[in-house]
Amino acid sequence: MVKIEEKLYQNRYIVDENRPHIRIKDEAHCAACTSKACTVCCPAGCYSTNEAGGVTLATDGCLECGTCRVICQDSGNIEWDYPRGGYGISYKFG
């Protein structure tokens, strides 16, 4: 059985360090969030709970699927755009 990490490793991701395409608007809002659904639902694992009880975002390896934007839609605490040209993910098999 093939693990998802092995499949994701085959993709190429170019990080745009000067302009991340996803941003958490208000860190305090994430700390007060009881579900922290983004930490569970992101298929690339870009979101994690930090020691302070908030959410840490690492855009490296983002699949650009928009799941985080949909999960956090009620509060609108995630600012999400596609990466600018030449950056982001390049899928090896499509």
Order of alpha helices (4+ residues) and beta strands (2+ residues): alpha-beta-beta-alpha-alpha-beta-beta-alpha-beta-beta
